[in-house]
Structures are given as structure tokens and as C-alpha cells.
């Protein structure tokens, strides 16, 4: 079962992993932003204190490793 399926969103694998990791180490909740057509952030990290931070997720793959 994929992480995307568990979250019920259209987030990609890198975004789903980032959500798990960041929520595991920081005191807050990652809210996925599905409207990313105009360079909006991937997530809003909502700290329990009320502070909100924009979070962008980028993945890079080594093409030689893939082949």
C-alpha cells in the first residue's frame, strides 16, 4: 500500500515521505496544498504554537542509479 493511498491525496512519493518525516520530528501538522499550479508551496507546516511555515519538497534522482 502506498503512502499516497494512506493519505488519500494526489501527493507524490517524495511529498508523502516528507510529511511522515517532518511530522515525526517537529511539533506540528503538515497540510498538503493540492493547488500548486502557480509555484505555491507543497505543504503548510502548522506548528502547535500557531505559527505557519511554507514547506517545499524536491526530489532528485541519480539517472545512473536508475539505469
Residue pairs with C-beta under 8 A, 6 or more apart in sequence:
2 13
2 16
3 13
3 16
3 17
3 19
3 20
4 10
4 11
4 12
4 13
4 16
6 16
7 16
7 19
7 32
9 32
9 34
10 34
11 19
11 32
11 42
12 59
13 59
14 57
14 58
14 59
15 32
15 42
15 43
15 57
18 30
18 42
18 43
18 55
18 57
19 30
19 32
19 43
22 28
22 30
22 43
22 45
22 55
23 29
23 30
26 45
26 47
27 47
27 48
27 49
28 45
28 46
28 47
28 48
29 45
29 46
30 43
30 44
30 45
30 46
30 55
31 43
31 44
31 45
31 46
32 42
32 43
33 40
33 41
33 42
33 43
33 44
36 42
41 54
41 55
41 56
42 55
42 56
42 57
43 54
43 55
43 57
44 52
44 53
44 54
44 55
45 52
45 53
45 54
45 55
46 52
47 53
